[in-house]
Amino acid sequence: MSSQEEILSDGRFSCVARDPRFWEMPEKERKVKIDKRFRAMFHDKKFKLRYTVDKRGRPVNYTSTENLRKFYALSESDSDLSESESKELAVKQKKKKKAKGKGEVDS
């Protein structure tokens, strides 16, 4: 087998290193951007399927939501909203826990 350097030094394949058609796609451009209307598919139970085998019959241990996160990304403005919403939910959950904790102490 020839090394990568030997292949690129060959005149027939030297254009491959300089041609943008053969460059790897950047991570930011790889994922499809979706807006806030479709963000429910990341956490909704209707979109979550648990696979035990892949299409070739090999055992796997992943869900369909992992695939969705792999191929789709929220648009920039929507991801900011989702982060702020997640912070708000965390604050609300803490308040609920504190309220429950105080009620248990009194009784």
C-alpha positions in Angstrom: 0.0 0.0 0.0 1.2 3.5 -0.8 1.1 6.2 1.8 -1.1 9.3 1.4 2.0 11.5 0.6 3.0 9.2 -2.3 -0.5 9.3 -3.7 -0.7 13.1 -3.6 2.7 13.5 -5.1 1.5 11.4 -8.1 0.5 13.7 -11.0 -2.7 12.0 -11.6 -4.1 12.6 -8.1 -2.4 15.9 -7.1 -5.5 17.9 -7.8 -7.5 16.0 -5.1 -5.8 17.9 -2.3 -6.6 21.3 -3.8 -10.1 20.6 -5.1 -12.9 21.7 -2.8 -15.2 18.9 -4.0 -13.1 16.5 -2.0 -12.7 18.5 1.2 -14.5 17.3 4.3 -17.6 19.2 5.1 -17.4 21.4 8.3 -19.4 20.3 11.3 -21.5 23.5 11.3 -22.6 23.0 7.8 -23.1 19.2 8.1 -26.2 19.4 10.2 -29.6 20.7 8.8 -30.8 23.8 10.7 -34.4 23.6 11.9 -36.4 26.3 13.6 -38.3 26.3 16.9 -41.5 24.7 15.4 -39.6 21.3 15.2 -37.7 21.4 18.5 -40.2 19.1 20.1 -38.8 16.2 18.1 -35.7 16.2 20.3 -37.6 15.5 23.6 -41.1 14.3 22.6 -41.8 10.7 23.4 -43.6 10.2 20.0 -40.3 10.6 18.2 -38.3 8.3 20.5 -37.8 4.8 19.3 -35.4 2.3 21.0 -33.5 0.1 18.6 -32.1 -3.3 19.6 -30.6 -4.2 16.2 -29.5 -2.2 13.2 -30.6 -2.8 9.6 -28.0 -5.5 9.2 -29.0 -7.4 12.3 -26.2 -6.3 14.5 -27.0 -5.5 18.1 -27.1 -1.8 19.0 -28.0 0.3 22.0 -29.2 3.7 20.9 -32.5 5.6 20.3 -33.9 7.5 17.4 -33.4 10.9 19.2 -29.7 10.3 19.1 -29.9 10.1 15.3 -32.0 13.2 15.2 -29.3 15.1 17.2 -26.7 13.8 14.9 -28.3 15.1 11.7 -30.3 18.1 12.8 -29.4 21.3 14.8 -31.6 24.1 16.0 -31.0 27.4 14.3 -28.9 30.0 16.3 -31.8 32.1 17.6 -33.8 29.0 18.6 -31.0 27.3 20.4 -30.6 30.4 22.5 -34.3 30.2 23.3 -34.1 26.6 24.2 -31.2 27.2 26.5 -33.0 30.0 28.4 -36.1 27.8 28.5 -34.1 24.9 30.0 -32.7 27.2 32.6 -36.2 28.4 33.5 -37.4 24.8 33.8 -34.5 24.0 36.1 -35.4 27.0 38.3 -39.0 25.9 38.5 -38.1 22.4 39.4 -35.8 23.7 42.2 -38.7 25.8 43.5 -41.0 22.8 43.5 -38.5 20.7 45.4 -38.0 23.4 48.0 -41.8 23.8 48.4 -42.2 20.0 48.8 -39.3 19.9 51.2 -40.8 22.6 53.4 -44.2 20.9 53.4 -42.6 17.6 54.6 -40.7 19.3 57.4 -43.8 20.9 58.8 -45.8 17.7 58.9 
